[in-house]
C-alpha cells in the first residue's frame, strides 16, 4: 500500500531559451494554491494527499502540467477553476471517476484550444507570464 492515497507532482521547471516551461505559466503558484486548498479541506497528510514540486516532466509544451500517482493521471490547467475541479473530482473523491483525462491531456474544451490561445488565457490571468 502506498504511503499517500494520491501523490501529486507539479512541473515547476523554468527553462532558459525558447522552449516553453511550466513555470512561465505560473506552475509554482498553482502548486502552492493546490497545497493550501488540500490543507484547508483536510485531505493532506499521511494516507491522504501529498503535493510536490517536480523538475522537468518533459511535457512543458502541453502545460503547465501535473501528474497524480498512483493512477498516473496527467492534467493541464489554465486557472484555479481547473485546479479546484481536479481537487474536487480526483483528489477529494479518491479517484478520477468524474473527470475526463487522457495521456495526451485533452480533457476539456479549454484545453483542446491551440497552445497559443491557452497561453493567452494563462497570460490574461497572470500578466507576469512572458512569451518567448
N, C-alpha and C positions, 0 to 999 in steps of 0.2 A: 504494500500500500504506500502511496505517495505521502510525503510529509505535508504537502499542501493539496487541497482539492483542485485548485487552479493556480498555476504559476504563469504570470503574465510578464512578457518581455516587450518593452518599447524600444525600437531602434531610435537611439538619440545621437546617431553618428553625425558629425559635422565634417564635410569634406572641403578641401581646397580645390580650386579648379572649376571646371564647367559642369561636372556631373551634379545632379540634384542630390541632396541628402535630407534625411528626415528632420534633422534639427532645424534646417532652413524653413520648415513648415510648422515649427512650434512644438516639436515632439516632447521636449523636456517639460514644457508647461502642461501638455496633455497628460503625460505620465504623472506629474505632481497632482493634477486635478483628479485623476482616477484613484490614486493612492489615498488622497484625502476623502473622497466620496466613499470608498470602501471602508475606511475607518469610521466615518460617520454612520454608515449603515450597519456596522458591527459584523462585517463579513471578512475582515482581515485577520491574519494570525494563523497559528498552528492549526492544521486541519481545515483551513478555510482558503483565503486568497492571499497570494503574495504578489506584489507589484515590483518589478525590477527594471533597471536600465539595461540595455544591451548595446554592444558595439554594432558595427555594421551587420545587418542581416541580409545584405546584398539584394534588396528589393526596393531601394530608395526611390527608383523611378516610378514605382507604383504607390508611393507613400504620401504621407507618413504611414508606417506600418507598425503593427503589433502582432504578436503571436501568443496564443494561450495553450499551455500544456496541462495535462497530458493529451488533450484532444488534438493538438497540432492544428488549431484553427487560426487562420490568418485573417486580420482585418485591416482595412484602411479607414480613415476618418477625416472629416473636414472640421468638425466643431464639437463643442461639448454636448450638443444634442445627440450626435452619433455616439459619443463616449457613454452618455447616460443610457442609451439603448443597449449598448454592449454590456454594461454593468447589470442592467435590469434583466435582460433576456439571456445572458450567458452566465455571468458570474453569480448573481444573486439567486438564480433559479437552478444552479448546479448543472448547467448544460446549455448547448446552443440550439435547443429544440425549436425556438420560435424565431430565430434569425437566420436568414438565408446567408450562407457563407460558403465560399469555394476556394480552392487553392489559387485561383487566378484573381481573387479579391473583388470580383464583380458581384457585389452583394446588395447594391441599392441603386436606384435610379441616379442619384447624385454621383455615385462612384462609377457609373458607366459613361459619364461625361469624359471627353478627352482631357488628358492631363493639363493642358493649358487652361482649360476652363476651371478645373478643380483648383489649380494654382491660384487663379484669380479669386476664387471663393475663399481659399485659405488666406490670401493676402488681404482681402477685404476685412476678414475677422482679425488678422494680425498684421498690421501695417509694417511692422519691423522686418517681415519676411522679404528677402531680396531675391529677385530672379537673376540667375547667372546668365 
